[in-house]
């Protein structure tokens, strides 16, 4: 994929996430995609931080949207190559300190097949 196509997927990801539009967000992912997050590891230790498939991601993100109705991401940087997008953004939730986050989306055939979140 081109740099522009990958950045477009990333921007659609941010738009869906910030709108808390779960189905639009999930439509960007392959059915068997994997998602790793340190927050998963803390809040759902049985996952060891990793969920696989849209159903598991739906459950995880629905919970996040329900718990954090003011959750919003502000893009600070996007860097893409042929099959990955490295995204940096600021996570904001009312009443919490802002958090700098990095995330990598691995894309194959126009769908995200893996995403991995990095933060302190």
DSSP file (Angstrom, degrees, kcal/mol; ACC not computed):
  #  RESIDUE AA STRUCTURE BP1 BP2  ACC     N-H-->O    O-->H-N    N-H-->O    O-->H-N    TCO  KAPPA ALPHA  PHI   PSI    X-CA   Y-CA   Z-CA
    1    1 A X              0   0    0      0, 0.0     2,-0.1     0, 0.0   106,-0.0   0.000 360.0 360.0 360.0 155.7    0.0    0.0    0.0
    2    2 A X     >  -     0   0    0      1,-0.1     4,-2.3    81,-0.1     5,-0.2  -0.397 360.0-111.5 -80.8 161.9    1.1    3.6   -0.5
    3    3 A X  H  > S+     0   0    0      1,-0.2     4,-2.3     2,-0.2     5,-0.2   0.898 119.9  51.0 -54.3 -44.1    2.1    5.9    2.2
    4    4 A X  H  > S+     0   0    0      2,-0.2     4,-2.1     1,-0.2    -1,-0.2   0.885 108.1  50.9 -66.2 -40.7   -1.1    8.0    1.5
    5    5 A X  H  > S+     0   0    0      2,-0.2     4,-2.0     1,-0.2    -1,-0.2   0.911 111.6  48.0 -64.3 -41.8   -3.4    4.9    1.7
    6    6 A X  H  X S+     0   0    0     -4,-2.3     4,-2.2     1,-0.2    -2,-0.2   0.905 111.2  49.8 -65.9 -41.2   -2.0    3.9    5.0
    7    7 A X  H  X S+     0   0    0     -4,-2.3     4,-2.5     1,-0.2    -1,-0.2   0.872 107.9  55.1 -65.0 -35.2   -2.3    7.4    6.4
    8    8 A X  H  X S+     0   0    0     -4,-2.1     4,-2.3     2,-0.2    -2,-0.2   0.913 107.3  49.2 -63.0 -42.9   -5.9    7.5    5.2
    9    9 A X  H  X S+     0   0    0     -4,-2.0     4,-2.2     1,-0.2    -2,-0.2   0.926 111.3  50.5 -60.9 -44.2   -6.7    4.3    7.1
   10   10 A X  H  X S+     0   0    0     -4,-2.2     4,-2.3     1,-0.2    -2,-0.2   0.910 110.5  48.4 -61.5 -42.9   -5.1    5.8   10.2
   11   11 A X  H  X S+     0   0    0     -4,-2.5     4,-2.5     1,-0.2    -1,-0.2   0.883 110.9  50.2 -67.9 -37.1   -7.1    9.0    9.9
   12   12 A X  H  X S+     0   0    0     -4,-2.3     4,-2.5     2,-0.2    -1,-0.2   0.866 108.4  54.9 -65.7 -34.6  -10.3    7.0    9.5
   13   13 A X  H  X S+     0   0    0     -4,-2.2     4,-2.6     2,-0.2    -2,-0.2   0.940 109.8  45.6 -61.1 -48.4   -9.3    5.0   12.6
   14   14 A X  H  X S+     0   0    0     -4,-2.3     4,-3.0     2,-0.2     5,-0.2   0.915 112.2  51.4 -62.5 -43.2   -9.0    8.3   14.6
   15   15 A X  H  X S+     0   0    0     -4,-2.5     4,-1.5     1,-0.2    -2,-0.2   0.935 113.7  43.6 -60.1 -47.2  -12.3    9.6   13.2
   16   16 A X  H  <>S+     0   0    0     -4,-2.5     5,-2.5     2,-0.2     4,-0.4   0.910 115.3  48.9 -65.1 -42.8  -14.1    6.4   14.2
   17   17 A X  H ><5S+     0   0    0     -4,-2.6     3,-1.4     1,-0.2    -2,-0.2   0.944 112.1  47.1 -64.0 -47.5  -12.5    6.2   17.6
   18   18 A X  H 3<5S+     0   0    0     -4,-3.0    -1,-0.2     1,-0.3    -2,-0.2   0.772 112.3  50.1 -68.4 -24.5  -13.2    9.8   18.5
   19   19 A X  T 3<5S-     0   0    0     -4,-1.5    -1,-0.3    -5,-0.2    -2,-0.2   0.505 107.9-129.1 -84.0  -5.6  -16.8    9.4   17.4
   20   20 A X  T < 5 +     0   0    0     -3,-1.4     2,-1.2    -4,-0.4    -3,-0.2   0.855  52.9 158.0  54.6  37.1  -17.0    6.3   19.5
   21   21 A X     >< -     0   0    0     -5,-2.5     4,-2.4     1,-0.2    -1,-0.2  -0.746  19.2-176.7 -93.3  90.3  -18.4    4.6   16.4
   22   22 A X  H  > S+     0   0    0     -2,-1.2     4,-2.7     1,-0.2    -1,-0.2   0.875  77.5  48.0 -60.4 -44.2  -17.6    1.0   17.2
   23   23 A X  H  > S+     0   0    0      2,-0.2     4,-1.7     1,-0.2    -1,-0.2   0.892 112.2  49.1 -69.0 -38.3  -18.8   -0.6   14.0
   24   24 A X  H  4 S+     0   0    0      2,-0.2     4,-0.5     1,-0.2    -1,-0.2   0.910 113.2  48.6 -64.5 -41.4  -17.0    2.0   11.8
   25   25 A X  H >< S+     0   0    0     -4,-2.4     3,-1.4     1,-0.2     4,-0.2   0.943 112.2  47.4 -62.1 -48.7  -13.8    1.3   13.8
   26   26 A X  H >< S+     0   0    0     -4,-2.7     3,-1.7     1,-0.3    -1,-0.2   0.782  98.8  69.4 -66.5 -27.0  -14.1   -2.5   13.6
   27   27 A X  T 3< S+     0   0    0     -4,-1.7    -1,-0.3     1,-0.3    -2,-0.2   0.709  92.5  60.6 -64.6 -18.0  -14.8   -2.2    9.8
   28   28 A X  T <  S+     0   0    0     -3,-1.4    84,-3.0    -4,-0.5     2,-0.3   0.616  96.7  79.5 -80.8 -13.1  -11.2   -1.2    9.4
   29   29 A X  E <  S-a  112   0A   0     -3,-1.7    84,-0.2    -4,-0.2     2,-0.1  -0.685  83.0-114.8-102.0 147.9  -10.0   -4.5   10.9
   30   30 A X  E >   -     0   0A   0     82,-2.9     3,-1.8    -2,-0.3    23,-0.1  -0.442  37.8-110.4 -66.3 150.5   -9.6   -8.0    9.5
   31   31 A X  E 3  S+     0   0A   0      1,-0.3    23,-1.5    22,-0.1    24,-0.3   0.809 118.4  38.9 -56.6 -32.1  -11.9  -10.5   11.1
   32   32 A X  E 3  S+     0   0A   0     21,-0.2    -1,-0.3    22,-0.1    81,-0.1   0.111  86.6 143.6-107.1  21.1   -9.0  -12.2   12.8
   33   33 A X  E <   -     0   0A   0     -3,-1.8    20,-3.6    79,-0.2     2,-0.4  -0.141  41.5-136.0 -60.3 156.0   -7.0   -9.1   13.7
   34   34 A X  E     -aB 114  52A   0     79,-1.8    81,-2.0    18,-0.2     2,-0.4  -0.906  14.4-165.9-115.1 144.8   -5.0   -9.0   17.0
   35   35 A X  E     -aB 115  51A   0     16,-2.7    16,-2.5    -2,-0.4     2,-0.4  -0.995   1.4-168.7-132.8 127.6   -4.9   -6.0   19.3
   36   36 A X  E     +aB 116  50A   0     79,-2.5    81,-2.3    -2,-0.4     2,-0.3  -0.952  13.8 163.7-116.2 135.0   -2.4   -5.6   22.1
   37   37 A X     >  -     0   0    0     12,-2.2     4,-1.7    -2,-0.4     3,-0.2  -0.982  41.3-139.1-149.1 136.8   -2.7   -2.9   24.8
   38   38 A X  H  > S+     0   0    0     -2,-0.3     4,-1.6     1,-0.2     5,-0.1   0.831 108.8  59.5 -60.4 -30.8   -1.1   -2.4   28.2
   39   39 A X  H  > S+     0   0    0      2,-0.2     4,-3.1     1,-0.2     5,-0.4   0.889 102.5  52.1 -65.2 -38.5   -4.5   -1.2   29.4
   40   40 A X  H  > S+     0   0    0     -3,-0.2     4,-2.9     1,-0.2     7,-0.3   0.925 106.8  53.3 -59.0 -44.7   -5.9   -4.7   28.5
   41   41 A X  H  < S+     0   0    0     -4,-1.7    -1,-0.2     8,-0.2    -2,-0.2   0.859 115.9  39.6 -60.7 -36.3   -3.2   -6.3   30.5
   42   42 A X  H  < S+     0   0    0     -4,-1.6     3,-0.5     2,-0.1    -2,-0.2   0.934 124.4  34.9 -78.5 -49.0   -4.2   -4.2   33.6
   43   43 A X  H  < S+     0   0    0     -4,-3.1    -3,-0.2     1,-0.3    -2,-0.2   0.749 133.2  26.1 -83.8 -24.7   -8.0   -4.3   33.3
   44   44 A X    ><> +     0   0    0     -4,-2.9     3,-2.6    -5,-0.4     5,-0.6  -0.578  69.3 173.7-135.2  71.3   -8.3   -7.8   31.9
   45   45 A X  G > 5S+     0   0    0     -3,-0.5     3,-1.4     1,-0.3    -1,-0.1   0.739  72.0  71.2 -55.7 -26.1   -5.3   -9.7   33.1
   46   46 A X  G 3 5S+     0   0    0      1,-0.3    -1,-0.3     2,-0.1    -5,-0.1   0.716  94.6  56.3 -64.2 -18.5   -6.5  -13.0   31.7
   47   47 A X  G X 5S-     0   0    0     -3,-2.6     3,-1.7    -7,-0.3    -1,-0.3   0.643  97.5-138.7 -83.8 -15.9   -5.8  -11.6   28.2
   48   48 A X  T < 5S-     0   0    0     -3,-1.4    -7,-0.2    -4,-0.4    -3,-0.1   0.775  71.0 -59.2  55.3  26.7   -2.2  -10.9   28.9
   49   49 A X  T 3 <S+     0   0    0     -5,-0.6   -12,-2.2    -9,-0.3     2,-0.4   0.426 117.3 103.4  90.1  -0.7   -2.8   -7.7   27.0
   50   50 A X  E <   +B   36   0A   0     -3,-1.7     2,-0.4   -14,-0.2   -14,-0.2  -0.957  40.7 179.2-125.5 130.5   -3.9   -9.4   23.7
   51   51 A X  E     -B   35   0A   0    -16,-2.5   -16,-2.7    -2,-0.4     2,-0.4  -0.952  12.9-154.3-122.2 150.3   -7.3   -9.9   22.1
   52   52 A X  E     +B   34   0A   0     -2,-0.4     4,-0.4   -18,-0.2   -18,-0.2  -0.984  51.8  17.9-127.8 132.1   -7.9  -11.6   18.8
   53   53 A X  S  > S-     0   0    0    -20,-3.6     4,-2.0    -2,-0.4   -21,-0.2   0.126  84.7 -83.9  93.5 154.1  -10.9  -11.1   16.5
   54   54 A X  H  > S+     0   0    0    -23,-1.5     4,-3.1     1,-0.2     5,-0.2   0.843 122.7  57.9 -62.9 -36.1  -13.5   -8.5   16.0
   55   55 A X  H  > S+     0   0    0    -24,-0.3     4,-2.1     2,-0.2    -1,-0.2   0.927 109.1  44.9 -62.4 -43.5  -15.8   -9.9   18.7
   56   56 A X  H  > S+     0   0    0     -4,-0.4     4,-2.1     2,-0.2    -1,-0.2   0.892 115.2  47.8 -66.9 -39.6  -13.1   -9.6   21.4
   57   57 A X  H  X S+     0   0    0     -4,-2.0     4,-3.1     2,-0.2     5,-0.3   0.895 109.1  54.5 -67.3 -38.9  -12.1   -6.1   20.2
   58   58 A X  H  X S+     0   0    0     -4,-3.1     4,-2.6     1,-0.2     5,-0.3   0.937 109.9  46.8 -58.0 -47.7  -15.8   -5.0   20.2
   59   59 A X  H  X S+     0   0    0     -4,-2.1     4,-1.8    -5,-0.2    -1,-0.2   0.917 114.8  47.1 -60.4 -45.0  -16.2   -6.1   23.8
   60   60 A X  H  X S+     0   0    0     -4,-2.1     4,-2.0     1,-0.2    -2,-0.2   0.946 116.8  40.6 -65.1 -50.6  -13.0   -4.3   24.8
   61   61 A X  H  X S+     0   0    0     -4,-3.1     4,-3.0     2,-0.2     5,-0.2   0.848 111.4  56.1 -72.7 -32.6  -13.7   -1.0   23.0
   62   62 A X  H  X S+     0   0    0     -4,-2.6     4,-2.5    -5,-0.3    -1,-0.2   0.932 109.0  48.8 -61.3 -43.2  -17.4   -1.0   24.0
   63   63 A X  H  X S+     0   0    0     -4,-1.8     4,-2.8    -5,-0.3     5,-0.2   0.921 111.8  49.0 -60.2 -44.1  -16.3   -1.3   27.6
   64   64 A X  H  X S+     0   0    0     -4,-2.0     4,-2.6     1,-0.2    -2,-0.2   0.933 112.5  47.0 -62.8 -45.9  -13.8    1.6   27.1
   65   65 A X  H  < S+     0   0    0     -4,-3.0    -1,-0.2     1,-0.2    -2,-0.2   0.879 114.7  47.6 -64.4 -37.6  -16.4    3.8   25.4
   66   66 A X  H  < S+     0   0    0     -4,-2.5     3,-0.4    -5,-0.2    -2,-0.2   0.915 117.9  40.5 -68.2 -43.4  -18.9    3.1   28.2
   67   67 A X  H  < S+     0   0    0     -4,-2.8     2,-0.4     1,-0.2    -2,-0.2   0.821 125.3  36.0 -72.9 -32.4  -16.4    3.7   31.0
   68   68 A X    ><  +     0   0    0     -4,-2.6     3,-2.2    -5,-0.2    -1,-0.2  -0.636  62.0 167.8-126.3  71.5  -14.8    6.7   29.4
   69   69 A X  T 3  S+     0   0    0     -3,-0.4    -1,-0.1    -2,-0.4    -4,-0.1   0.701  81.6  50.6 -63.0 -18.0  -17.4    8.8   27.6
   70   70 A X  T 3  S+     0   0    0     24,-0.1    -1,-0.3     2,-0.0    22,-0.1   0.338  77.4 137.8 -99.3   7.3  -15.0   11.7   27.1
   71   71 A X    <   +     0   0    0     -3,-2.2     2,-0.3    -7,-0.2    22,-0.2  -0.301  25.7 165.7 -56.4 128.8  -12.2    9.6   25.7
   72   72 A X  E     -C   92   0A   0     20,-2.1    20,-2.9   -53,-0.0     2,-0.4  -0.996  26.6-148.0-149.4 142.3  -10.6   11.4   22.8
   73   73 A X  E     -C   91   0A   0     -2,-0.3     2,-0.6    18,-0.2    18,-0.2  -0.942   5.1-159.5-114.4 134.3   -7.3   11.1   20.8
   74   74 A X  E     -C   90   0A   0     16,-2.0    16,-2.2    -2,-0.4     2,-0.1  -0.955  22.2-130.5-112.7 115.6   -5.4   14.0   19.3
   75   75 A X  E     +C   89   0A   0     -2,-0.6    14,-0.3    14,-0.2     3,-0.1  -0.400  33.0 167.1 -64.9 132.7   -3.1   13.0   16.5
   76   76 A X  E     +     0   0A   0     12,-2.9     2,-0.3     1,-0.4    13,-0.2   0.609  65.3   4.3-115.1 -25.6    0.5   14.3   16.8
   77   77 A X  E     -C   88   0A   0     11,-1.8    11,-2.8     2,-0.0     2,-0.4  -0.960  50.3-169.5-162.7 140.5    2.3   12.3   14.3
   78   78 A X  E     +C   87   0A   0     -2,-0.3     2,-0.4     9,-0.2     9,-0.2  -1.000   8.7 177.8-130.5 131.9    1.8    9.6   11.6
   79   79 A X  E     -C   86   0A   0      7,-2.2     7,-3.5    -2,-0.4     2,-0.3  -0.992  10.4-175.8-133.6 126.5    4.6    7.7    9.8
   80   80 A X  E     +C   85   0A   0     -2,-0.4     5,-0.2     5,-0.2     2,-0.2  -0.899  13.2 173.2-125.1 150.4    3.9    5.1    7.3
   81   81 A X        -     0   0    0      3,-2.2   -75,-0.2    -2,-0.3    -1,-0.0  -0.317  62.2 -58.0-125.3-143.9    5.8    2.6    5.2
   82   82 A X  S    S+     0   0    0     -2,-0.2     3,-0.1     1,-0.2    -2,-0.0   0.748 128.3   3.7 -79.3 -23.0    4.5   -0.2    2.9
   83   83 A X  S    S+     0   0    0      1,-0.2    24,-3.1    25,-0.1     2,-0.3   0.342 118.9  60.6-144.8   8.2    2.5   -2.1    5.5
   84   84 A X  E     - D   0 106A   0     22,-0.2    -3,-2.2    28,-0.0     2,-0.4  -0.987  51.8-156.2-141.2 150.0    2.5   -0.3    8.8
   85   85 A X  E     -CD  80 105A   0     20,-2.2    20,-2.5    -2,-0.3     2,-0.6  -0.995  10.1-154.7-123.9 125.9    1.5    3.0   10.3
   86   86 A X  E     -CD  79 104A   0     -7,-3.5    -7,-2.2    -2,-0.4     2,-0.4  -0.900  20.2-170.3 -98.0 120.1    3.2    4.4   13.4
   87   87 A X  E     -CD  78 103A   0     16,-3.4    16,-2.7    -2,-0.6     2,-0.4  -0.919  13.6-167.9-116.9 135.5    0.8    6.8   15.1
   88   88 A X  E     +CD  77 102A   0    -11,-2.8   -12,-2.9    -2,-0.4   -11,-1.8  -0.975  22.8 155.6-117.1 138.0    1.5    9.1   18.0
   89   89 A X  E     -CD  75 101A   0     12,-2.7    12,-3.2    -2,-0.4     2,-0.5  -0.978  41.6-112.7-154.9 164.5   -1.3   10.7   19.8
   90   90 A X  E     -CD  74 100A   0    -16,-2.2   -16,-2.0    -2,-0.3     2,-0.5  -0.914  26.8-145.1-105.1 125.5   -2.4   12.3   23.1
   91   91 A X  E     -CD  73  99A   0      8,-3.4     8,-2.0    -2,-0.5     2,-0.4  -0.791  19.6-171.7 -90.2 124.6   -5.1   10.4   25.0
   92   92 A X  E     +C   72   0A   0    -20,-2.9   -20,-2.1    -2,-0.5     2,-0.3  -0.969  14.1 167.4-122.5 134.4   -7.5   12.7   26.9
   93   93 A X    >   -     0   0    0     -2,-0.4     3,-2.4     3,-0.4   -22,-0.1  -0.982  45.0-103.1-140.3 130.3  -10.2   11.8   29.4
   94   94 A X  T 3  S+     0   0    0     -2,-0.3   -24,-0.1     1,-0.3     3,-0.1  -0.272 108.0  16.5 -54.0 131.8  -11.9   14.3   31.6
   95   95 A X  T 3  S+     0   0    0      1,-0.3     2,-0.3     0, 0.0    -1,-0.3   0.396 110.6  94.4  85.9  -3.0  -10.5   14.3   35.1
   96   96 A X  S <  S-     0   0    0     -3,-2.4    -3,-0.4     3,-0.0    -1,-0.3  -0.859  82.5-100.7-118.7 155.8   -7.4   12.3   34.1
   97   97 A X        -     0   0    0     -2,-0.3    -6,-0.0     1,-0.1    -3,-0.0  -0.490  47.6-102.8 -68.7 141.2   -3.9   13.5   33.2
   98   98 A X        -     0   0    0     -2,-0.2     2,-0.4    -6,-0.1    -6,-0.2  -0.335  37.9-151.2 -64.3 149.1   -3.2   13.5   29.5
   99   99 A X  E     -D   91   0A   0     -8,-2.0    -8,-3.4    -3,-0.1     2,-0.4  -0.987  10.6-134.4-130.1 130.7   -1.2   10.6   28.2
  100  100 A X  E     -D   90   0A   0     -2,-0.4    20,-0.4   -10,-0.2     2,-0.3  -0.710  33.3-175.1 -80.2 130.1    1.2   10.4   25.2
  101  101 A X  E     -D   89   0A   0    -12,-3.2   -12,-2.7    -2,-0.4     2,-0.4  -0.947  17.8-161.9-129.3 146.1    0.5    7.2   23.3
  102  102 A X  E     +DE  88 118A   0     16,-2.6    16,-3.4    -2,-0.3     2,-0.3  -0.965  14.2 179.7-121.9 145.8    2.2    5.4   20.4
  103  103 A X  E     -DE  87 117A   0    -16,-2.7   -16,-3.4    -2,-0.4     2,-0.5  -0.998  17.1-149.3-146.9 142.7    0.4    2.7   18.3
  104  104 A X  E     -DE  86 116A   0     12,-2.3    12,-2.0    -2,-0.3     2,-0.5  -0.959   8.0-162.1-114.5 128.1    1.4    0.7   15.3
  105  105 A X  E     -DE  85 115A   0    -20,-2.5   -20,-2.2    -2,-0.5     2,-0.5  -0.944   6.3-155.6-105.5 124.7   -1.2   -0.5   12.8
  106  106 A X  E     -DE  84 114A   0      8,-3.2     7,-3.1    -2,-0.5     8,-1.3  -0.898  16.3-163.7 -99.4 125.9   -0.1   -3.4   10.6
  107  107 A X  E     + E   0 112A   0    -24,-3.1     2,-0.4    -2,-0.5     5,-0.2  -0.915  15.7 174.3-119.6 134.4   -2.2   -3.4    7.4
  108  108 A X  E >  S- E   0 111A   0      3,-2.8     3,-1.8    -2,-0.4   -25,-0.1  -0.993  73.8  -7.7-137.5 130.0   -2.6   -6.2    4.8
  109  109 A X  T 3  S-     0   0    0     -2,-0.4     3,-0.1     1,-0.3    -1,-0.1   0.849 129.7 -54.7  53.7  37.7   -4.9   -6.0    1.8
  110  110 A X  T 3  S+     0   0    0      1,-0.2     2,-0.3   -80,-0.0    -1,-0.3   0.480 119.2  99.3  81.0   2.8   -6.5   -2.8    3.1
  111  111 A X  E <  S- E   0 108A   0     -3,-1.8    -3,-2.8   -82,-0.0     2,-0.5  -0.929  78.1-111.9-123.2 147.0   -7.4   -4.1    6.5
  112  112 A X  E     +aE  29 107A   0    -84,-3.0   -82,-2.9    -2,-0.3    -5,-0.3  -0.646  32.6 176.4 -74.3 124.1   -5.7   -3.8    9.9
  113  113 A X  E     +     0   0A   0     -7,-3.1   -79,-1.8    -2,-0.5     2,-0.3   0.608  67.1  11.7-103.8 -17.4   -4.4   -7.2   10.9
  114  114 A X  E     -aE  34 106A   0     -8,-1.3    -8,-3.2   -81,-0.2     2,-0.4  -0.974  57.4-172.2-157.9 144.9   -2.7   -6.2   14.1
  115  115 A X  E     -aE  35 105A   0    -81,-2.0   -79,-2.5    -2,-0.3     2,-0.4  -0.998   5.4-170.5-138.8 141.6   -2.5   -3.1   16.3
  116  116 A X  E     -aE  36 104A   0    -12,-2.0   -12,-2.3    -2,-0.4     2,-0.3  -0.989   9.1-151.8-138.0 125.8   -0.1   -2.6   19.2
  117  117 A X  E     - E   0 103A   0    -81,-2.3     2,-0.4    -2,-0.4   -14,-0.2  -0.745   8.2-166.9 -99.8 142.3   -0.3    0.2   21.8
  118  118 A X  E     + E   0 102A   0    -16,-3.4   -16,-2.6    -2,-0.3     2,-0.3  -0.996  25.2 130.1-129.7 126.9    2.6    1.6   23.7
  119  119 A X              0   0    0     -2,-0.4   -18,-0.1   -18,-0.2   -81,-0.0  -0.967 360.0 360.0-163.7 167.3    2.5    3.9   26.7
  120  120 A X              0   0    0    -20,-0.4   -19,-0.1    -2,-0.3    -2,-0.0   0.462 360.0 360.0 -79.1 360.0    3.9    4.3   30.2
